[in-house]
Amino acid sequence: MRFHFAHLDNLRNLYVDQIQHLLSAETQIIEALPDVVEAADDPELKRVLRDHLQETREQVSQLEDILDHTAGQPESKQSKVLAALIGESEDLIADAKNERVRDAAIITTWLRIERYEITAYEAVRDFAEIIGETSHANLHEHSLQEEKKTDAALTNLWIAANTMADRAA
């Protein structure tokens, strides 16, 4: 297999490319999360996911503004990773007939998604700092902290959800 990345000839172009992928990822999350919230049973899990949905909507707006500034248009590039992670989550949710097991599946798969987002925001924040886009770096840092907060909230729910799922069997 041959890869062709001629358009990624400098860090600024890589930065724009990664913002475009991140915009796609966040848009996919906005599309998927309402169904995940509906599938969740635990009220605290539902709250964490709803809060994250609102933050994600704001992050999409910020990413569109950044792309408008850096690339002249807020165009996204398909995030295949997020599509696969969301697909896996959807499969597990559909297969889990017990609500406790479903909550454990939701937390497990959405922790993976959060960690992908954390890594993506760390990268674009660092790229923005290097290329002198300080205001962008600050926005990415804010989004990164939101992702870490959601990750921590899901992690806090994880042990209890897994224990409840084990008892459900």
Backbone as a ProteinNet text record, in pm:
[ID]
protein_1_A
[PRIMARY]
MRFHFAHLDNLRNLYVDQIQHLLSAETQIIEALPDVVEAADDPELKRVLRDHLQETREQVSQLEDILDHTAGQPESKQSKVLAALIGESEDLIADAKNERVRDAAIITTWLRIERYEITAYEAVRDFAEIIGETSHANLHEHSLQEEKKTDAALTNLWIAANTMADRAA
[TERTIARY]
84.4	0	89.5	56.7	134.8	52.6	115.1	50	101.3	11.9	49.9	2.8	98.3	67.6	137.3	139.4	211	157.2	27.9	-29.8	10.9	70.9	114.9	264.8	300.8	442.6	496.4	407.7	455.4	359.8	400.3	322.9	187.8	182.9	54.9	-45.6	-1.8	-92.2	-135	-44	-78.6	-179.5	-159.4	-251.5	-392.1	-403.3	-534.5	-596.3	-517	-565.3	-621.7	-550.7	-595.3	-719.1	-731.2	-852.8	-970.6	-948.6	-1055.9	-1102	-1008.2	-1044.1	-1114.8	-1068.8	-1130.1	-1273.2	-1294.9	-1429.5	-1521.9	-1473.4	-1552	-1582.5	-1482.3	-1500.4	-1606.5	-1595.9	-1690.8	-1831.9	-1842.8	-1973.8	-2035.6	-1953.4	-2003.4	-2051.4	-1982	-2021.8	-2157.3	-2176.7	-2305	-2418.3	-2391.8	-2493.9	-2522.8	-2421.4	-2436.1	-2485.7	-2445.6	-2472.4	-2619.4	-2710	-2850.4	-2902.7	-2866.6	-2909.1	-2841.5	-2718.2	-2645.9	-2709.2	-2743.5	-2811.1	-2942.1	-3015.6	-3143.3	-3123.2	-3015.7	-2988.9	-2939.5	-2879.2	-2824.2	-2937.3	-2910.2	-3008.8	-2975.5	-2849.8	-2806.9	-2826.1	-2897.5	-2920.8	-2792.3	-2692	-2566.4	-2493.3	-2497.8	-2437.2	-2507.9	-2638.6	-2714.2	-2672.3	-2656.6	-2618.5	-2480.6	-2385.5	-2249.1	-2250.6	-2325.1	-2331	-2402.1	-2508.8	-2578.5	-2487.8	-2417	-2322.8	-2216.8	-2167.9	-2064.5	-2120.3	-2243.5	-2305.9	-2308.7	-2345.3	-2348.2	-2207.4	-2109.1	-1970.9	-1924.1	-1963	-1921.1	-1978.3	-2101.6	-2161.2	-2080.2	-2038.4	-1956.4	-1819.2	-1763.3	-1633.4	-1641.6	-1751.6	-1769.5	-1768.7	-1838.7	-1842.4	-1701.9	-1625.6	-1488.9	-1401.2	-1413.1	-1332.3	-1368.2	-1496.3	-1537.9	-1478.7	-1479.4	-1420.7	-1270.6	-1203.2	-1058.8	-1030.4	-1107.5	-1087.2	-1118.8	-1220	-1252.6	-1135.3	-1070.2	-955.5	-830.7	-804.1	-678.5	-687.8	-804	-816.5	-915.4	-985.5	-1081.4	-1218.7	-1231.4	-1362.5	-1361.4	-1476	-1483.6	-1516.9	-1426.9	-1446.4	-1387.1	-1458.9	-1406.8	-1357.4	-1277.4	-1230.7	-1273.9	-1330.8	-1387.1	-1289.3	-1331.2	-1253.3	-1295.9	-1214.5	-1244.8	-1234.8	-1144.6	-1127.5	-1256.1	-1312.1	-1433.2	-1549.8	-1558.6	-1666.3	-1658.6	-1538.4	-1520.7	-1554	-1507.2	-1535.6	-1685.8	-1751.8	-1895.9	-1970	-1926.2	-1987.7	-1976.1	-1860.3	-1840.8	-1933.4	-1946.1	-2035.3	-2179.6	-2221.7	-2358.6	-2384.6	-2286.7	-2301.6	-2316.5	-2231.2	-2237.9	-2368.2	-2412.6	-2538.2	-2654.3	-2655	-2762.1	-2759.2	-2640.4	-2626.5	-2655	-2642.9	-2660.6	-2809.4	-2867.3	-3011.1	-3040.6	-2942.4	-2957.3	-2909.2	-2988.5	-2952.4	-2822	-2788.7	-2662.2	-2542.7	-2557.3	-2451.4	-2440.2	-2553.6	-2552.9	-2478.8	-2505.2	-2433.8	-2283.4	-2243.1	-2099.7	-2041	-2115.6	-2068.8	-2056.5	-2152.9	-2148.8	-2025.3	-2003.9	-1889.3	-1759.1	-1746.4	-1623.4	-1593.5	-1694.1	-1669.2	-1652.2	-1724.9	-1711.5	-1585.6	-1529.5	-1396.1	-1293.1	-1305	-1213.5	-1226.1	-1348.9	-1372.9	-1313.6	-1333.5	-1277.3	-1125.2	-1064.6	-917.7	-865.6	-939.6	-905.1	-911.8	-1019.3	-1035.3	-924.8	-890.2	-783.3	-653.8	-618.8	-496	-502.7	-616.9	-632.5	-620.1	-682.9	-673.4	-533.6	-465.5	-326.4	-241.2	-261.2	-181.5	-208.5	-336.5	-364.7	-327.4	-338.1	-293.7	-143.7	-67.1	78	115.1	48.2	74.3	45.7	-68.1	-105.5	-1.1	49.1	153.2	278.2	319.7	442.8	431.4	314.9	301.2	257.3	247.9	219.4	71.5	-15.6	-159.8	-200.7	-156.4	-175.7	-323	-404.2	-546.8	-611.6	-569.6	-619.8	-574	-447.8	-393.7	-473.8	-511.9	-591.9	-729.8	-791.5	-921.8	-908.2	-801.9	-779.6	-753.5	-681.1	-655.1	-786.1	-873.6	-1003.2	-1082.6	-1085	-1154.1	-1088.9	-957.4	-884.3	-926.8	-938.2	-979.5	-1122.8	-1209.8	-1346.8	-1346.2	-1262.3	-1253.6	-1200.3	-1101	-1045.9	-1149	-1230.6	-1336.4	-1438.1	-1476.8	-1570.4	-1507.2	-1380.7	-1309.1	-1308.5	-1282	-1279.2	-1417.6	-1521.1	-1657.1	-1695.5	-1662.2	-1691	-1609.1	-1485	-1398.6	-1456.3	-1508.3	-1569.4	-1692.1	-1765	-1883.9	-1849.6	-1730.1	-1690.4	-1692	-1629.2	-1618.3	-1756.2	-1835.8	-1971	-2053.5	-2043.5	-2120	-2076.1	-1946.4	-1896.2	-1941.4	-1940	-1985.6	-2134.5	-2213	-2357.5	-2382.5	-2304.9	-2320.5	-2287.2	-2186.1	-2145.9	-2258.3	-2324.8	-2434.4	-2558.7	-2570.1	-2687.1	-2687.7	-2571.4	-2561.2	-2620.4
-116.7	0	123.8	217.6	340.1	456.2	534.9	651.7	776.9	869.4	994.4	1109.3	1180.8	1290.6	1419.2	1444.6	1561.9	1692.2	1696.7	1819.8	1846.1	1750.3	1768.3	1798	1907.8	1940.1	2031	2073.9	2152.1	2133.9	2180.2	2158.2	2230.1	2346	2417.8	2334.1	2272.1	2187.9	2064.4	2006.4	1893.5	1938.3	2055.2	2111.2	2123.2	2182.7	2198.1	2061.3	1968.3	1832.8	1768.6	1782	1720.9	1790.3	1919.8	1991.6	1940.7	1918	1866.8	1727.9	1643.1	1511.1	1522.2	1613.4	1633.3	1686.8	1775.3	1825.6	1710.2	1621.7	1504.2	1417.6	1395.4	1312.5	1373.1	1502	1567.3	1567.5	1583.1	1579.8	1440.6	1337.7	1200.9	1176.7	1233.3	1219.3	1285.6	1403	1472.4	1387.8	1321.1	1236.8	1111.6	1055.7	928.3	943.3	1047.6	1056.8	1056.7	1119.7	1113.6	969.8	881.3	741.6	671	706.7	646.9	690.1	818.4	869.3	793.1	775.3	702.7	558	494.6	354.9	337.5	440.8	431.3	421.4	349.2	332.5	420.1	425.6	497.7	648.8	714.5	858.9	942.2	904	979	962.2	842.5	819.8	904.4	908.2	991.2	1138.9	1186	1325.6	1355.6	1266.8	1286.3	1292.6	1203.3	1200.4	1323	1367.5	1489.3	1611.7	1622.1	1733.7	1731.7	1612.5	1601.2	1638.9	1604.3	1641.2	1793.2	1864.1	2010.6	2066.6	2013.5	2059.2	2031.3	1917	1879.2	1973.9	2015.6	2114.2	2243.7	2287.2	2408.7	2386.9	2267.8	2236.9	2238.2	2187.7	2190.1	2333.6	2420.2	2561.1	2622.3	2591.5	2642.9	2588.7	2459.5	2400	2459.9	2484.4	2548.4	2688.4	2763.5	2898.2	2892.4	2796.9	2782.1	2745.9	2654.3	2616.8	2732	2807.9	2925	3022.2	3037.8	3128	3073.7	2942.8	2887.1	2835.4	2784.2	2721.3	2793.9	2892.2	2965.9	2902.4	2780.2	2714.2	2602	2581.6	2477.9	2340.1	2286.8	2156.8	2047.1	1935.3	1824.7	1712.7	1623.1	1501.7	1384.4	1285.1	1170.8	1109.7	1105.2	1037.6	891.3	807.5	664.4	599.5	650.1	595.1	613.2	734.1	758.1	678.6	665.9	586	442	387.7	250.5	238.6	332.6	328.8	343.1	431	448.2	323.9	266.1	142.6	30.6	18.7	-82.7	-56.2	69.2	104.9	67.8	101.1	70.3	-80.3	-158.4	-304.3	-357.9	-311.1	-359.4	-317.2	-197	-149.6	-235.8	-265.6	-348	-490.9	-542.9	-680.7	-695.3	-588.7	-595.7	-585.8	-697.2	-700.1	-658.6	-665	-625.1	-480.9	-395.4	-253	-228.9	-310.7	-295.1	-328.3	-434.1	-471.5	-365.3	-311.5	-206.2	-82.7	-42.9	72.5	47.4	-73.8	-106.9	-99.8	-146.4	-140.3	4.1	86.4	228	294.8	273.5	337.2	289.5	159.7	103.6	162.3	163.9	212.4	363.6	436.2	581.6	630	550.9	584.6	578.4	480.8	473.6	598.4	641.8	761.7	884.1	895.8	1009.7	1012.2	897.9	893.4	927	891.1	934	1087.1	1144	1289.6	1359.3	1304.7	1364.1	1369.3	1260.2	1256	1353.6	1360.7	1451.5	1597.2	1633.7	1772.7	1806.9	1710.6	1737.2	1767.2	1690.5	1710.8	1846.6	1880.6	2008.3	2127.2	2111.8	2218.7	2243	2133.8	2146.8	2202.7	2156.2	2209.8	2360.2	2400.5	2541.8	2626.3	2576.3	2650	2667.2	2560.6	2564	2660.2	2661.3	2746.6	2889	2918.2	3054.9	3091.3	2992.8	3018	3005.4	3100.7	3094.2	3092.4	3171.8	3173.2	3038.7	2975.2	2840.8	2741.5	2751.7	2660.1	2671.3	2792.3	2812	2747.2	2759.1	2694.1	2542.1	2490	2345.2	2296.9	2376.6	2341.1	2334.9	2429.6	2429.5	2303	2269.8	2148	2023.9	2023.6	1911.5	1892.1	2000.1	1989.6	1936.9	1976.7	1923.2	1772.3	1729.6	1586	1508.1	1564.4	1498.3	1490.4	1592.8	1593.2	1482.8	1468	1361.8	1225.3	1211.4	1086.1	1050	1146.8	1121.8	1082.5	1148.8	1116.5	974.3	936.4	799.7	697.7	729.6	639.5	618.5	725.2	713.1	622.5	621	536	391.4	371.9	244.4	128.4	141.6	30.1	-10.8	86.3	53.8	-12.3	40	-19.4	-161.8	-186.5	-322.4	-416.6	-370.9	-454.1	-485.1	-386.4	-407.2	-502.6	-490	-578.3	-721.7	-740.6	-874.3	-938.4	-860	-911.9	-942.9	-878.6	-898.2	-1035.4	-1096.7	-1224.3	-1339.3
0	0	0	-84.1	-94.5	-39.3	46.1	103	33.6	11	-53.3	35.5	92.4	182.6	138.7	11.4	-40.4	17.6	49.5	102.1	247.2	312.6	451.1	453.4	387.5	373.3	483.7	576.8	690.1	808.2	923.9	1045.4	1040.4	978	966.2	887.8	778.6	700.6	779.9	856.8	942.3	1048.1	1104.3	1203.2	1145	1027.5	963	935.9	886.9	859.5	986.6	1096.3	1221.2	1278.1	1257.3	1298.9	1215.3	1087.3	1001.1	1046.4	1085.1	1136.6	1272.3	1354.9	1486.1	1471.5	1375.6	1349.1	1309.7	1226.3	1188.4	1310.1	1392.5	1512.2	1603.2	1629.2	1719	1659.2	1529	1463	1474.8	1458.8	1474.3	1617.6	1713.2	1853.5	1876	1819.9	1833.5	1775.9	1665.3	1603.3	1685.5	1748.9	1819.4	1963	2032.4	2176.6	2217.5	2144.7	2189.3	2203.1	2111.1	2120.7	2237.8	2266.1	2378.5	2509.8	2520.3	2640.3	2659.7	2553.1	2559.6	2604.7	2560.2	2594.5	2738.1	2793.9	2929.9	3031.4	3139.1	3246.4	3367.2	3404.6	3524.2	3504.6	3597.1	3582.9	3579.6	3656	3656.2	3522.8	3467.5	3336	3231	3235.7	3141.8	3154	3278.8	3301.3	3244.1	3269.8	3218.7	3065.8	3003.7	2857	2801.4	2866.2	2821	2832.9	2945.2	2963.1	2853.9	2823.6	2720.9	2583.2	2557.3	2429.8	2413.9	2519.4	2513.1	2490.3	2562	2542.5	2399.7	2347.3	2212	2108.3	2128	2035.5	2034.6	2151.9	2161.1	2097.3	2114.3	2054.9	1902.5	1846.5	1701.3	1650.4	1719.6	1679.8	1683	1787	1797	1683.7	1655.8	1549	1413.5	1390.4	1265.1	1254	1363.3	1362.1	1334.2	1396.3	1375.1	1229.5	1173.7	1033.1	939.9	972.7	891.5	890.3	1004.5	1017.3	947.3	963	911.5	769	729.8	597.6	507.6	562.5	481.8	475.1	526	529.4	632.9	698.1	801.8	743.4	665.3	601.3	689.5	700.7	780.5	690.6	749.2	682.4	768.7	707.6	778.9	879.3	1006.2	1109.3	1111.2	1049.7	1042.7	1179.7	1261.4	1396	1476	1475.1	1552.6	1497.6	1366.7	1308.5	1358.1	1365.6	1413.1	1561.8	1642.5	1786.1	1814.3	1743.4	1761.8	1713.9	1603.7	1555.1	1656.8	1718.7	1822.8	1940.7	1980.4	2090.2	2056.2	1935.5	1893.1	1895.2	1850.8	1851.3	1993.2	2083.8	2222.1	2289.5	2264.6	2322.6	2272.7	2144.3	2087.3	2141.9	2166.6	2215.1	2364.1	2441.6	2586.8	2620.9	2657.5	2688.1	2832.2	2918.8	3057.7	3071.8	3137.8	3146.4	3221.7	3318.7	3392.8	3302.6	3226.7	3132.6	3023	2979.3	2876.9	2928.5	3053.1	3110.2	3114.5	3153.8	3155.9	3015.3	2916.4	2776.6	2729.1	2764.9	2726.7	2786.4	2914	2979.5	2918.1	2897.2	2840.4	2703	2616.3	2479.9	2474.8	2560.3	2556.9	2626.5	2714.5	2766.7	2654.4	2566.5	2451.2	2365.1	2343.6	2262.6	2331.7	2460.7	2534.4	2523.9	2533.3	2528.6	2389.7	2287.5	2151.1	2144	2196.8	2193.5	2272.2	2386.8	2468	2387.8	2325.9	2245.5	2128.7	2063.2	1948.6	1990.7	2102.5	2149.4	2199.9	2260.3	2300.2	2177.1	2071.3	1949.4	1886.6	1866.2	1798.8	1886.3	2017.1	2107.5	2089.6	2089	2074.1	1937.2	1832.1	1697.9	1695.4	1753.2	1753.2	1825.5	1937.8	2010.4	1924.8	1858.7	1779.7	1661.7	1595.8	1476.8	1512.3	1642.9	1685.2	1692.2	1691.6	1703.2	1850.3	1930.7	2075.4	2114.6	2049.1	2084.5	2053.9	1944.1	1912.5	2019.3	2056.8	2158.2	2287.3	2323.9	2445	2432.5	2315.5	2293.4	2299.5	2238.3	2241.2	2383.8	2461.3	2600.6	2679.6	2654.1	2721.5	2685.1	2557.8	2513.4	2573.8	2579.8	2639.7	2784.9	2859.5	2999.2	3011.4	2918.7	2918.2	2892.4	2798.2	2767.6	2888	2954.7	3073.2	3185	3197.5	3299.4	3269.9	3144.4	3107.4	3128.9	3093	3114.6	3263	3348.5	3493.2	3544.1	3494.4	3538.1	3496	3373	3327.2	3405.4	3432.4	3509.8	3649.3	3709.9	3842.6	3840.8	3730.4	3719.1	3682.5	3629.1	3569.9	3668.6	3781.7	3876.6	3926.9	3965.4	4013.6	3903.1	3781.9	3670.5	3642.7	3647.6	3623	3732.8	3856.6	3968.6	3954	3919	3899.5	3782.3	3675.2	3560	3596.2	3681.3	3724.2	3806.6	3889.2	3972.1	3888.8	3773.2	3689	3621.9	3612.6	3541.3	3618.6
[MASK]
+++++++++++++++++++++++++++++++++++++++++++++++++++++++++++++++++++++++++++++++++++++++++++++++++++++++++++++++++++++++++++++++++++++++++++++++++++++++++++++++++++++++++

